[in-house]
């Protein structure tokens, strides 16, 4: 239904003009302008946020890079902590599948 959100709530009329935008075809400056119109963030705050995100993105491993080493505590079959730890680097040369999530 037009103008309705999940749960049947009405869309804020201030945002109605943005609901049919095709974000995949918009340039970054166009997306920035829309963000600034619907947000209470200033242009300076937005630009600082994007610069921080880019700086973080430049530091993450790329496809094909060696994964960063880390150590995790093993869980038993009932998902209880065992006190045993495993390091990714100890498994070098072996097949490894990782599943990260919250199981609480």
C-alpha positions in Angstrom: 0.0 0.0 0.0 1.4 3.4 -1.0 2.5 5.6 1.9 2.5 2.8 4.4 5.4 1.2 6.2 5.7 -2.3 7.7 3.3 -2.7 10.4 0.8 -0.5 8.7 2.2 2.8 10.0 1.9 5.8 7.8 5.0 7.3 6.2 6.0 10.7 7.5 4.8 13.1 4.7 8.2 14.9 4.7 9.8 11.7 3.3 7.1 10.7 0.8 9.0 12.4 -2.0 12.0 10.1 -1.5 10.3 6.7 -1.4 10.5 5.9 -5.1 14.1 7.0 -5.6 16.4 4.5 -7.3 19.4 4.5 -5.1 21.3 2.2 -7.5 21.3 4.8 -10.3 22.0 7.9 -8.1 25.5 9.4 -7.9 27.1 9.8 -4.5 26.5 13.6 -4.5 22.8 13.0 -5.2 22.6 10.5 -2.4 24.4 12.9 -0.1 21.9 15.6 -0.9 19.0 13.3 -0.1 20.6 12.2 3.2 21.1 15.8 4.2 17.4 16.6 3.5 16.1 13.7 5.6 18.6 13.9 8.4 19.3 16.3 11.1 23.0 15.9 10.4 25.0 18.9 9.0 27.0 18.7 5.8 30.2 18.9 7.9 29.0 16.1 10.1 28.1 13.9 7.1 31.4 14.5 5.4 33.3 13.7 8.6 31.2 10.5 9.0 32.0 9.5 5.4 35.7 10.2 5.8 35.8 8.0 8.9 34.0 5.2 7.1 36.4 5.4 4.2 39.4 5.4 6.5 38.1 2.2 8.2 37.3 0.6 4.8 40.8 1.2 3.6 42.1 -0.8 6.6 39.9 -3.9 6.2 41.3 -7.0 4.4 40.5 -7.3 0.8 39.5 -10.5 -1.0 42.6 -12.5 -1.5 44.4 -10.9 1.5 45.6 -13.1 4.3 43.0 -13.1 7.1 44.0 -11.3 10.3 44.9 -13.6 13.1 42.6 -13.9 16.1 41.9 -16.2 19.0 38.6 -17.5 20.2 37.4 -19.6 23.1 35.9 -22.9 22.1 32.4 -23.9 23.1 31.2 -27.4 23.9 28.2 -29.0 22.2 25.9 -27.3 24.6 27.5 -23.9 23.7 29.1 -23.6 27.1 32.6 -22.1 27.4 35.4 -24.6 27.7 38.4 -22.5 28.7 40.2 -23.9 25.6 41.3 -21.4 23.0 42.1 -21.7 19.3 44.0 -19.3 17.1 43.3 -19.0 13.4 47.0 -19.1 12.6 47.3 -22.5 14.3 44.9 -23.8 11.6 47.0 -22.7 8.6 46.8 -25.2 5.8 43.6 -26.7 7.1 40.1 -26.0 5.9 38.3 -23.6 8.2 34.7 -22.6 8.3 33.7 -19.7 10.6 30.2 -18.8 11.8 29.9 -15.6 13.7 26.6 -14.8 15.4 24.7 -14.2 18.6 23.2 -17.3 20.0 21.7 -15.8 23.1 
